[in-house]
């Protein structure tokens, strides 16, 4: 496990945030990752009492920016009007890249290297590349070397249909290169380990959609997002993955995706492939006073943890436990929780492990388990099963939503956490100030 940052030494405040609607992928979407980041960032900066020149750094999480978006943070920063002398860099920690960006921004403020930092995440999963296989790349290399019509004809004769087989970058990215398991297969492993059946997973998925639908109908999701406008003038105002008409019967009819025909993980109880972006604005105490910024929250603690890649879904448990232990807290002390829903089985496994005495003693070196996480405080407005999981953006999205939840409910402490492909977990504890912010 990584060591804790000294958050107590200098206050780091969250003073603003915004996201795009999350758009379910159905073929290449209308926006590239940089477009999403700029659309959200522009609206966030327009609402601030300071000009873009006041921002000291821009940090953006993204797992797979496009070939025209190298160091996508810099691309977004310049398109947002930040001066050329404002540094910007991109971070990548798989599913927690957006949370990593926020923590890195906070560390820059802690170190005194920045007073105002724009941090977040973006991902256009619908634009993840379709690649050529190594056989085709080798063939093209020989084609480039061929000189004269005869050599070109001989090389052309060596071309076979197998050379043209596409490599789907998204599927490769969702497969762990060490274990060879897809992320869905790791969820199947956890379902077996903790005895989670298909019906329980589908019930959790239905819960996610129902809660997200209620949040949308009551205007809670729109308060944190801004509309998108594509090149043809179409407007995207809402998250498009929420299914109002889903039910247990419909979910039960879906076939297993990863371990056919006996698996339990389906498209219905997994996070959706989605495009979206989310930003947060972080400020020092001096910047808050200078610009009279509203304080939405303060970072109290954070943690990164490593675990076996085939059990990556338990990452939140390994990341959240040290925070609560350091802070002398138990589950009832936390007013709102956001655990990213990569898979229903993964969240359910975390909840089971959290209160399993043997697991906590063996894996977390705890004398006794934590109290159960109250269901009414966890993912109160649904999660990635309903809203989607644009991998680079999700960490920033759940932190942003946590801020809104604490403010709406009058809570003080909240924790956001994600599992991370490759066998890691990340978590952050935030505090809403007395008086609530605005």
Buried (B, 14 or more C-beta within 10 A) or exposed (E): EEEBBEBEEBBBBBBBBBBBBBBBBEEEBBBBBBBBBBBBBBBBBEEBEBEBEBBBBBBBBBBBBBEEBEBBBBBBBBBBBBEEEBBBBBBBBBBBBBBBBBBBBBBBBBEEEBBBBBBBBBBBBBBBBEEBBEBBEEBBEEBEEBEEEEEEEEBEEEBEEEBEEEEEBBEEBBBBEEBEBBBBBBBBBBBEBBEBEBEBBBBBBBBBBBBBBBBBEEEBBBEBBBEBEEEEEEEBEBBBBBBEEBEEEEBEEBEBBBBEEEBBBBBBBBBBBBBBBBBBBBBBBEBBEBBEBEBBBBBBBBBBBBBEBBBBBBBBBBBBBBBBBEBEBEBEEBBBBBBBBBBBBBBBBBBBBBBBEEBBEEBBEBEEBBEEBEEEBBBBBBBBBBBBBBBBBBBBBBBBBBBBBBBBBEBBBBBBBBBBBBBBBBBBBBBBBEEBBE
